[in-house]
């Protein structure tokens, strides 16, 4: 009888509709990310990202800046982003992988004058490549530095490797391969949908609830093309857009919010692996995209 009651309780728990969760949109690599299709510009890409955000009445979305890119673009793309009401954060000057604390500090600080000139609350940090250090000492040193300078770490709990579609898209546009572009569109949305379902599964397995999510996107040309459909997909999946500050106020993010010591990244995959919980396999492959329109 006890086993029957327990089974029924589990069934009721699984059958109950899950509450919709909030999601913060974040964009990396401003102002330069990946290849451009013929005739496209960096300012044009940002404009085509900002348009759908405005149409969706999205809350301010952080754009994480590698200011070295201004050597190619000039200041206009970042000014456009800020004029639209979206804040900026620090992604380091040149997007170097964290491997040496002194180099990391130099790249972090070099970015700050550009961010300060743009104004707003820019003391949010996103690690390049999401690499937080290969040793406990390096990881702790980076977090100590970030905390001392007043940064909060912008976590990532939802990603479907969106960056991987941008270069194939540029190649397909150059070739005029309409069928391949349609295939890219379909696979992009399928990956986004699968990644959301996967994150929800891990969240509910680990915590018995849907934690609010931080989505990692990039300012690529294909991201811009697909953003209206992507936002519609999330809306259809009962996701509510929210500011980064609101999402990261959830207790799940407490260590990153304070740039405090923690045993590992806040990514759900890492947490699951650390707890010995099976990680659902990815149903998409960024490696396959490298062969498209070659």
N, C-alpha and C positions, 0 to 999 in steps of 0.2 A: 504493500500500500504506500509506504514512504517513497519507494522508487517511482510509483505511478504519479504521486503528487508532485514529486520533483520534475518528472517528465512533463507534466501538464504546465507547471510553472515556467519551464523553459520555453514550451510552445507558446504560451501567452506572451512571454517577453519578446520572442522572435516575431510573433504575429502582430504585435502592437506597432502602429505607424511611428516611425522615427521622426523626431522634430527636425525641421529644416535648420541648416547651420548657416552661420555667417562666413563670408569669405572676403579677405582683403586682396585686392589686385596690386601687384608690384611689378615693375619693369626694370630690367637690368641693362647695363651697357650704354646708357646715354652718353654722348650723342651718336656713337658709331657701333653698329652691330652687323656683322656678317656681310655678305655680298649684296649688291644692288642690281635689280633688273635694269635693262637699258632704259634710259630716260628718267630714272627715278633719282631723287635726292634725299639726303638725310633729313632735311627740313620737311620735305614732302611726306616721308614716312611718319614722322612725329605728328604732322597735321592729320594724317589719316588714322592715327591711333586716337588722337584727341577728339576727333569728330564722333566716333561711336561712344566714347566715354560720356560725352556731353548728351548725346541722344538717349543714352540709357540712364541719365541722371545719376551717374556713378559718383560715389564720394571721392574725395581727393585720393589719388593713387601715387605712391612714392615711385620716383624714378631714380635709380641708383647710378651714380655718375662716375665715369672714368674720364676725367677732364683732359687727359692727353689727346682725346679725340677731337678737341677743338682745333688742333693743328690742321685737321682736314676740313672741318665744318665752319670754323669761326663761332662766335657766340650765339648766333641766331637760333639754332635748335633748342638750346637750353633756356633761352629767354622766352621762346614760344611756349615751352612746357610750363614754365612758372607763370606766364601771363594767363594761362588757362586755369590757374588755380591749383595746380598739382605740385606737391613738394618734391624736394630732392634729398638724397642721402649719399653717403660715402661708400664707394665701391673700389676705392684706391685710385691713384692717379693713372696707372698703366695696366691694371688688371693682372698683376703678377701673382702666381701661385705662392701661398705662404710656405716658405721654406727656411727663412732666416729672419729673426726678429728685428734686427737693425734695418734690413731692407724693407720689411713690412712697415715699420714705423715711418721711415722716410717717405714711402709711397702714400701712406695714410695722411701724413701731415701736408704733403705737397698738394693734395687735393683740396684741403680745407679753405684756402683763400677764395677759390672759385665758388665753392658752396656758400660761403659766408656772403659773398657779393650777390648771390642770387636770392638770399634771404629766406625767411621762414624757419621752421623747425627742422634743421638738417642734421641733427645729431643722431641719426640712425645709420647703422653700418651693415653691409652685406658682404660676406667673404667672397672674393673671386673664386670661381669654380666650386663654391661651397666647401672649400678646403679650410679646415680650422687648425691644422697643424698635425704632423705625423707622430709627434712625441708628446707625452704629458707636459713636459717642461715648455715646449713651444706653444702648445695650446693654452696653458696657464699664463704664459708671458703675454700672449696676444690679448687675452681677456683682461688681464691686469691693465694693460695699456689702454684698451678701449674704455674700461670702467673709469680709469684716472682722467680721461679726456671727456667723460660725460656721455659716452655713446650707449645706446641700446642696440642690441643685435637683432636685425630683421630675420626672423626664422623663415624656413621654407617647409611647409607640410604638404604641399601639393605641387607636383611638376609632372609634365608628360614630355619633357625634352623638346619643347616647342622650337628651340633654337635650330634643331636639326633639319627643319623644313625650309629654312630661309635660303641656304645656298642652292639646293636643288631647284627651288622656285626660280631663282635668278637664272640658272642654266636653262630651264624649260622656257622661260620667257624669251631668252635670247634666241632659242631655236624655234619659237612659235609653236610649241607642242601643246596644243589645247587639251588633248586627251590625258597627257601626263599631269597637267596642272589640275584637271578635274580629279584625277586619282589622288594627288597630293591633298586636295581639299577634303576628300572623303576620309583619307587616313588620318589627317590632322584632327578632325572632329571625333573620329572613332577613338583615337588615343586619349583625347581630352575626356571623353565620356568614361572610358575604361579606367583612367587614372582617378577620377572622382569616385567611382564605385569601389576601387581598390583602397583609397584612403578612408572611405567610410567603413569598409569592412575592418581594416586595421584599427581604426578608432573605436569602433563598437566592441571589437574583440578585446582590446587592451583596457578600455575604460568604461565600457557599458554605455557609452554615449557618443554623440557626434561632436567632437571638438570643433571650434571655429578654425578655419583653414587660412593659410597664407599661400597664395598662388604665385609662383615664379613664372614671369613672362619675360620676353626680350623685345627690344625696339627694332625688330626686323621687318623687312618689307612684306613677308608672308604673314607675320603676326598682324600687321596692319590690314592686310586684305581679309583675313579671317576673323578679325575681332568682332564684327557685328554678329556673325553666326555663332561664335564662341559664347558671347554674352547671352544670346538667345538660348543656347543649349543649357547654360547654367541656370537661367531663369526657369526653363522647363523642368529642371531637376530640383527645383525648390531651394535654390541657393540665394541668399540675400547678400548683396554687396555691402561691405562695411569698411570704415577706415582701419588702417593698420593698427593704430593705437587702441581701437575698440577690440579688435580680434586678439591682440597680444595682451590685453588685460586679463584674459582667461588664465587660470592657475597653471595650465599646461606649459605656458611660456615664461614662467617666472624667472628662470635662470637667464634666459636670453634677454629678457626685459631689463635685468639688472647687470648684464654682462658679468654675471657671477660664475664662479667655478662650477663646472658640470662634467659628468663623465663622458659625454658624447653629444653629438648633434641632436637637435630637437626633431629631426626628420623622423616620421613614423616608422620607416623601414629600419632605421638605426635603433630606435627604442624597442621595436619588436625583436630584432636580433639579440639585443642585450638581455631581453627577458626570456629568450628561448621560445618565442612565439613564431610559428611559421609565417613567412612573408609571402603574400600572394604573388604569383609570377606576373611579370609585365606581359601584356598582350600586344605590345608594339615594339618595333625595333628601329632605333635610329641608324643602326649600321646599314640596313637595307636602303635607306634614303640616299646613301652616298653613291649608289649606282644609278640613280635616276637621272636621265637626260645627259648621260656621259657620251 
